[in-house]
Amino acid sequence: MSRVIRVNVKNKEISQEQLREEYRFFGGRGLIAKIMTDEVDPSCDPLGAGNKLILCTGLLAGSNIPTAHRLSVGGKSPLTGGIKEANSGGTAAYAIARHGIKAIILEDLPAENDPWQILRIKADGKPELIPADQYVGLNNYALVEKLKERFGNKTSCITIGRAGEWLYRNSSLQVTDFSVGYPTRSAARGGLGAIMGSKKIKAIIIEESSSPHSFPYHDKELVQETRKKLVQNTLNNPARQWVMTVGTPALVDRMGATGFMPVRNFSGEIFEKLENISTQVYLKRVEVGGGKNSLPCQPGCILRCSGRINDSEGNFVTSGLEYETIALCGANCDIDDMETIIQIDRLCDDLGVDTIETGVTIGICMEAGKIPWGDSEAALSLIREMMEGTELGRLLGQGAAKVGAAFGVKRIPAVKGQAMSGYDSRNIKGVGVTYATSPMGADHTAGLTMQFGLDPLQKEGQVDASIKAQISSACQDNFVCMFGWGDFTQPDILPNIMKGLYGGDWDMDKIMEIGKETLKLEVAFNKAAGFTEEDNKLPEFFRTMPSPATGSVFDIDKEDLAMALDAL
Ligand code: SF4
């Protein structure tokens, strides 16, 4: 499980090496932080020759532990200018692990007139570059259909649509989903699709291994025994039921009622039309045309938070519709029509753009008076502008912060150039601290603080809670999907899995050190890239405009934010 494949896109050479020993106990986000620190000049142009695109698996990949097969993608973000990791479900990480591959690194830049390429991992595990010119201009659905026709239905695909080709800074990498087979899983945040586009790699395809690699277990029995316990704990854990039965749309009602959910470009209001996009509405919509809930996005997931949404004729429309998409492309745009949100999700996956960045961008366009609030058709037309690559579309593809500045909008909910995800920082202040200080920019996966039971409006304790949450999130991103993480952190679970997989002594303190080290490396990378304490802040309107829902402003001391992660 330790092969690293390097592809030099300039001279088209592919080399292979063993994973360095000092990287052995880093996976996913942590491994990306290590490689970026060692190999990428933090001052490089994110779309230039010095940046790398790194794709890798987590520390448990290749084992039979549930949710062990997230695909982490990283590089210097074209959106934030800092280090970035985004991870995705789907089939790719499992397929990569079955080939005994830990990481794929794309390096350098092709010459301007060089053709587009596909990186193919063949069934025998050998990597090769093949011409891709016939696929240029395709969006993700058509591209994956053609790739599967040619390379077989079991081939896993990591692809970019036109957005990645055109170097949109909101562009994603899309990954084929395990249950539905379509490119619906996204490494969405930070514009990493544009790095792949800059290297003129249209797709990475992984054929099913003809001689699957098995994990070199240190103590397989211990892993099996612990796995059994973990599965039981997870299935019986009341805190996991909403994930298993509904998925993240279960959050809509609670986040909407508390003022956490962004409404009309982070106005801080409560969405008075919440019932039209509620969890129940989502669940009813899933039933249409034989749609389904509780589906796994990757092989072996027992949490199964995904769902398949069909049209009334039973044709597939989209899957993996998340709370963040409903919040940002719905309430944040004053859109209360689930059908429109579903269409937006489909178009964003097809084009290959982040639904969070897109929802915030549309909200900003509404705030600027470019289209009316709540106008579904106008919102969809903005995405079509991006798809067609019109002048306006190409501006929209640069992300919310750039669009807000271009249109002279005062309220721009972005940190370090990246749009905020589905939490209003005035009403859940710990998440605001995470947004302000995370090296990832304003990300919902960087450290949510609800788990600590603090009053979300109180000032005290939020910085500490955020730091703990950020360490924990950085740690989980080395291992597994975030939704089951709480069950892994029991003292007799993850330490025993690590003992059984790798040998040695493990406890949760030692495991959390991996998260801490990951964060430290990321903070150091960003400092070297030019970020200062001044960048650890929220847009001023969160301090000056009270949320009408609660009367609260974001009032965490600026000095506390400036140095929050310095003491790690
Ligand atoms: S919990 Fe959801 S997102 Fe995570 S691996 Fe399972 S299906 Fe995918």
Residues whose N, C-alpha, C, O or C-beta is under 5 A from the ligand:
A	BS01	SF4	T67 G89 L295 P296 C297 Q298 C301 L303 R304 C305 S306 C481 F483
